[in-house]
Amino acid sequence: IIDNPRDTLEERNATVVSLQQALGKAEMLCSTLKKQMKYLEQQQDETKQAQEEARRLRSKMKTMEQIELLLQSQRPEVEEMIRDM
């Protein structure tokens, strides 16, 4: 009669230990995933900043190309003015 509750208690203790180990592994996994998520969010922010910088640089380059085109189109007139002076 006494052995039966002891066996049950030992089984439950073993189950508790097993569940505690599983919980520890799950907590470690959760912590690792949180770190990865934080890293990926940081990478996403950096990517957005790089895309914005690229957009600004493309816009600036387009403006510079327009200025260059304008200067090239006025070059003969400027050279003629210099010769006249």
Secondary structure as GFF3:
##gff-version 3
##sequence-region A 1 85
A	DSSP	alpha_helix	3	84	.	.	.	ID=ss1
###
